[in-house]
């Protein structure tokens, strides 16, 4: 079936495709917008890539664009791939027959990767760009470079930057791990003992997490040394960085309830934010502008989702007050665009994921298969990572909140407590 026709909106470089391929253009100013019918996605062909790493580059790029859920990646069969490979320039009739709005060509160079994007409708080259990349032998850094190209390409094509070069931190078997957003490259975090929930610093290279023995809040660069910023008697859990990265908000309690506190990342003691009067107040998450905090509180007699100003004032119930033994809403996470808060709610004896709209407080249920909890937003505000037992073992899954498409992120031993990194996480 042919896809609808599209057109590229941008100032196109007026030159032949072959001449443009040789140019060294690194400007980030060119952006290509695709207009298309609502509910559809523009079709893009990733052309075969030559060289030793060619197949890997094409596979990673195709997967990244597909997992972004904004582009339809049109796969070439063997015959079409051979036809394209023999051509000295884009095979415009074939690309049009496939229903492609654009074709993407990546060429390895001594310094990295060369990108060319072709507008099928106008038979012109829309964009050329060069990206530095280390040798393929430096696996993690090389993959990160390809993911960065994918994210840049998705932004050029759709106006929204991709999330391929992001990672998820999670707990498994008493250790913290990080995994790339495509499920590849799992790596343990050295030094994290008996960890609980973790969160990312805005720089994408540092995490904060809690430990149980001893009970404390720890800040650590990935691959670096850990430093304790709060700890002692009682419980210390659910830390998150402030949007400026200078402080951490966490939950602490001794005998009578748990409240939220804030402490600088350099240490020096915490200042109390919430006044729960003997109830548990946990799982803070900041609004994108840093002015409000969403959190879980039991002050209504059972867990519900509340918001408050960043200084602890103006507490407001966000979710409609539920009643009955099943009433339980927890683990909120504020979306990067500020429009939604995702959380878990007990429905029919199992947890499911919901969102609440900050504008009209309307609720939307996202899951129904198995038990699902602990949502964390991707930086594109469209995808959530969460924990589900739908495969029989609690693993991390990703859902596109617009289409409902889900995919499994981790496999193996049970995983829990995920947190999605900002864009452009470090090496």
Secondary structure, DSSP 4 states (H G I P E B T S, - for coil): -PPPP-EEES----S-HHHHHT-----S----EEE--TT--EEEEE----STTHHHHHHHHHHHHHHTTSEEE----HHHHHHHHH-SS--HHHHHHTT-SEEEEEEEETTEEEEEEEETTTTEEEEEEEEE---TTSHHHHHHHHHHHHHHHHHHHHSS---TT-EEEEEETTEEEEEETTS---EE-TT--SEEEEEE-TTSSEEEEEETTTTEEEEEETTS-EEEEEE-SSEEEEEEE-TTSSEEEEEEESSS-EEEEEEETT-S--EE----TTSBEEEEEE-TTSSEEEEEE-TTSS-EEEEEETTS-S-EE-SPPP-STT--EEEEEE-TTSSEEEEEEEETTEEEEEEEETTT--EEE---SS-EEEEEE-TTSSEEEEEE-TTSS-EEEEEETTT--EEE---SS--EEEEEPPSS---
